[in-house]
Amino acid sequence: MAESVKRVAHGAIRADASIRTAWVAAILCLVISAVTFRATVAALGVYLEKEPVALRAGFETLPTTLGRWQRVGTDVRYDDVINEELGTSSYLNRTFVLDGDPNKGALELHIAYYTGFIDTVPHVPERCWGAAGLEIVTQPHPVPLAIDRSGWDMERGPQHSSGGRYPVVTVTDSVTGSATDVHMPLNELALNITEFQNPQNPTVRYISGYLFLANGRATPSPYEVRSLAFNLTERFAYYCKVQFSARFAQAEGAEGRYSTQVADLFSQLLPPLMRVLPDWPAYESKSASPNDNT
């Protein structure tokens, strides 16, 4: 009997030793895998976590007069509940009218800025306005903007990773008179436009369109913006939604009038807006130099 107890006890000790050995081996494998994975990621120049980048100035510093467009009223700020839902406190809500006459044209501008992460479901009109009771008349579709590029220098800017050059525009501060070279975004500029109606008044059209400026590039797609802002080879991440909304008393020709008005206003807005957003070529250089923490 005593001999049997000794054999059982000895077997249990051996089993415990085997379990401890396997446990230590598993821990070592995990540690080695983690170290190897980090080393491999670093060697490939891949960034799985993105660093935030700050705006160079607040959106409230954007000019209140842009060509023939002037601000009416005051900029609108949301309460804390809506700010939390929006997911950022860096935004601008401003209404512009053409030649001081709302009958000639009125556009509501909304800008929202996100950095270091990306909202998995950006707040866009086709989701939010439908929930508010409006009906979609025309499904979201991209419309190219006829942006005035006459003041863009296409050759002077720094080279970007795809091989071309960032266009440059010289922006003069209306208050100080100082001039700054600003790098304009890559890719074509287009709005993702949706047309709505109120079922209680179907002759009136509500149109809203938006695009995203993300890591120095532009896209009208709420899905593509994630791939632009989260390029694995870039160390930093930001995106900015720019949205224009308008109301038209008559449905016929509303989208054409809207697109023309937005192109005119956005041509004036884009250079000072890019002056407020991060200077992306500088952050591209930092991504290429991992030890640069400035």
Secondary structure, 3 states (H helix, E strand, C coil): CHHHHHHHHHHHHHHHHHHHHHHHHHHHHHHHHHHHHHHHHHHHCCCCCCECCCCCCCHHHCCCEECCEEEECCCCCCCHHHHHHHCCCCEEEEEEEECCEEEEEEEEEEEEEEECCCCCCCCCHHHHHHHCCCEEEEEEEEEECCCCCCCCECCCCCECCCCCECCEEEEECCCCCCEEEEECCECCCEEEEEEEEECCEEEEEEEEEEEEEECCEEECCCCHHHHHHCCCCCCECEEEEEEEEEEECCCCCHHHHHHHHHHHHHHHHHHHHHHHCCCHHHHHHHHHCCCCCC
